[in-house]
Every structure is written in structure tokens, then in C-alpha cells.
Amino acid sequence: MVGALVTTERDGDTEDVIAVRDTKAAPIGSAFKLYVLAAVADEIEAGAIAWDDTLTLTAETRSLPSGTLQDQPDGTEVTVRQAAEQMIAISDNTATDLLIGLVGRERVEQAVVDLGHATPDRMRPLLTTREMFQLSYGPSGTGSGAAELATLSDAWADGSEAERRTVLDRVATIPLSLTIDELTGAMAKTTEPAWTRDLEWFASPADLAAAHRGLAERAERLPELSEILGKNPGQGLAFDRKVWPDIAFKGGGNTGVTSLSWRAIRADGLVLTAVLTVAAENADDLAAMNRAQRDVFSLAEDIFRLAGDTP
């Protein structure tokens, strides 16, 4: 399943350049962290929290890679600003969960609505990264809660929103069931992507484009957002920063899931938004995923190269 939306904007006029399944919700992996960042920004603007507030790592908040914070000892402290930077720049999952814990799950769910998500119910209840790992891959782990996680994973797949919130209440009481090696092994052996059981975060290309637009509006009042979103301009892609001086990027990945999303401002003021999503629906699709990922990155490079010449 492939989705794409590429738009250009100048002086308030927006033009669709590419639109393929652009309004169909799909799994987006870590691109959901755009909504977490928006919730943090809204709480800062409201005066409820500040960039220099401190967050403390505990065994209960530790997640799994990507990122580096999960490798630090309990009691490690980071500021809200540092956590936000790590969440976007290196997609740090533990930093993300610390921020969700700070603002509250419901606040992030509200940010999904506020940023114009067309089907926000697909993001409720919003999973933390630790909960996603526990329910998706925890049953394969050697932790004491693995058997219960298998039951809870089934309950999630079949549950209503209220029932799923009950599942998450129970997951919160179970120690992290997986080691990093066990996670890697479980992901490699997966033949049914977890997103097909709703163990993911979902948005359409149009939803992610709207999220970037909403964050750009917030950045006019909170310039720190532009700095945070520009920390990683594109997951290894090379950009001529003289042509593209302002780039906001967030990608995402999971077993059978790849998403890439940019909002970039060209030197002459043209705004280019590009969102690409790929999702494998079955074992055959998973086998072809590596090639599909290469094609998506190649397409992204072509988009920016073709749009790079200023008039």
C-alpha cells in the first residue's frame, strides 16, 4: 500500500503536484511524534510546562530503540527541549514516552484533532512506543509478562476504544518483556505486520502535511520548533542548504512500515511539502519491502532535485 502527497505553496496558493491515496490513513511509524511535539508546544504556550523543565528516566518509562536514552541509567535527567530534540533528530523512543507522560496521553490525542487529522479515532487511544513494543513483540520475549501480553495483544486487536484503554492500563503494570536482541529477532521473524492489528499510529499523507503546516504556524510563535524540526533534514538524504535553507522532517519505520514527511522552504520562498508512505500488508509484501524502501528514498531525492531550481 503506497500513499503520496507533494504540494507547492506560494503566497497562500497551494498546488498538488502528486496525490496518490493522499487521504487514506496508513501506518506511519515514528512520524506520529509530530503530534507529540505539537502537544508539547501547546502546553508550553499555555504556560503549563517550559522547555527547561526536567524529565527523569525510570524503569517504568524506559522504551527500546530507536534512540539512545534507553541505554542510560535510571535517574538520568533531560530537559523538555533535549527530549524533544532527541525525539525528532534520532527518533528516540524513550524521550518520546517521557514527553507523552509529561503532557498526558489525552493531550496528544487532542493535538491530533487540533492539527486537522481527518480520522482522529484511528489514533485513539494513542500508544506510547513502549506499549507498542510490548503488545506487538512482547509475547515473543522471555520476560515474565510475555504470556499475559499475548492475551492483551489479542484483546487490543478486537477491542473498542474503551476496552483498549483498559488493555493499556494493564500493560503499564508489566515490566518490559523484551531485550533489544529479542526485539530484533522478533521483528525479523514477523510475517504479519503488527499494524494490521492496529498496533501502530495511523495518518494519511494529507494528515501529515496538515501536521507539518500546524507546526510551522506554531513555530512563528515558538522558534525553538523550527530548530528542533530541522535537526535531521532527511534521514541521510543530501540537501543543498543554499537552495533549501529551512527543512522540517520526520520519518517513521516499523516492520512493514516506512513513512517520510517534509515541509521545506526554498530560498525564493516556495514551500514544498512531500509525504510518502509505504505499508506491507502480508508476508509477500514484507519480502519486497527492502526494494520498496529504496524506491521511496529515490523518489524523495528526485522530488527535491526537480524542485530545487529557483526561477
C-alpha angles and dihedrals in degrees: 000000000000130000130180140174125178119175137171124209132192129165091351095307114119125197127191110227097174126012119172118160084332095159097044114104114236136170110280106180114203094358084090085078088080087072092049090052091050091051090051091049092050092051090049091051089049090054093241094119138009135219091247096051112122128242122196126212116229135173088257094055098042115115134177133264144323094089138033106249091085088068094059123096124260110275094039109145129212131172123242088251093052092048091049092050092049091046092057104029099047099008091243107195097197091051088051093052091048089055093047088051090050099051097027132246093263091055091057090047088054090050088057088058094042092053091057103256105176095214106027092166086075087068097049123133090024113221124224113223091250091054091049092052093045094051098037102042106004094094087065093054130095096234120122091250097054095104093049090047089057089056092045092049090056090047090052093052092053099033136107119235091267092048091049091053087055089051090054091050088058095043088057089066095054119088116237103286100199138067117212090254091051090050092051091049094047093050091049092052096047115121097168112054111232091229090071085068092048092257094138143057119273135208138140124240087255090053092052091046088053090049091055090048091051092049090049089055091050090048089063086068098029108039090183087077092064090051092049095046091048096054092094111028096189125338097270099328115132119234131186098235091198087064096036107031095161119048128164115189141173127169133181141200142179135152102311094000133103127165131172125184132178140174107190131175117213120219091258093053101262111142116219119193117188126179124176126178132181126182129181111218100189145007094281091053090049090056090056095044098099091057091045091053091052090050092051093052090046090052091050091052090050092050094054094041093052092045094044100087112092117214 
